[in-house]
Amino acid sequence: MNRTMMTATNTLNQLQSKIDQISNNIANVDTTAYKKTQTSFNDLLTQSFNNQPNESKEKGRLTAPGIRQGTGAMLSQSQLVLSQGAIKTTDRNLDTALTKEDQFFTVSVQDSKGSNTRLTRDGAFYLSPNANNPDQMMLVTSAGHQVLDEKGNPILIDGNITNMKISDNGVLTVDTEEYGSESFGLGIVSVKKPQFLDRLGGKLLGLPENINNLGVTVDDIMTSLIGDSRDQIAVRQGALESSNVDLSKEMSDLINVQRSYQFQSRSITMADQMGGLINGIR
């Protein structure tokens, strides 16, 4: 296989990954609180050939000596974009939108490895009966994950609920017939280094399993907003955050990538035709 084919093949594989990323963004354009991913390209290894060993014959040349030939392009970075999505009013008491782009709710997720704390921007909360206590309700997400309070515990409510209110700093106040008013501080963290978070599906983010090998700590990545730090929290009751995907931009990017894909495919075809001509020489 000649160099043209190898260069085009390397680039085609990376362009397909870019198309997959754009497709995922487009598929989630209407997903509540979805955060898009954007990627960038970089050159693979570039080789330099010294085709003129006698530099005295290169007088007046304005570019560097030799011929530089690349081996294709690769996706150099995949970045989670935390820009704020549009706020959509729902007038539903348990719908809560975070209005600062670096803040996330903490939820408990049960999987094969047990109970783990995850992050989400989806504030569509619901009340669900507690399996361990039928007289008790727990606050959950639309996917059924338990919403945690500022101490990392599930929010459990006793009694018959008469009213619920969420303040601007994320404090849930519940009025019940039997116990009066009770307050819960929603578990909210501020993420400073989103590039270290893993996308886990279902609008969930989590810390990487190999965090100890990355040279950072949990405190470097995110900070729990508790105590006096809760004044930094900004939420809006009766509203939800929309996806931050710009459909027009994603479609434009998709067209550009498809054109690049066609160009690389054409390069392989032309290289094959040139090889056929050479092999046909008698």
Buried (B, 14 or more C-beta within 10 A) or exposed (E): EEEBBBBBBBBBEBBEBBBEBBEBBBEBBEBBBBBBBBBEBEEBEEEEEEEEEEEEEEEEEEEEEEEEEBBBBBBEEBEBEBEBBEBEEBEBBBBBBBBBBBBBBBBBBEEEEEEBBBBBBBBBBBBEEBEEEEEEBBBBBBBEBBBBBBEEEBBBBBBEEEEBEBBEBBBBEBBBEEEEEBEBBBBBBBBEEBEBBBBBEBBBBBBEEEBEEEEBEEEEBBBBBBEEBBEBBBBBBBBBBBBBBBEEEBEEBBEEBEEBBEEBBEBBEEBBEEBEEEEEEE
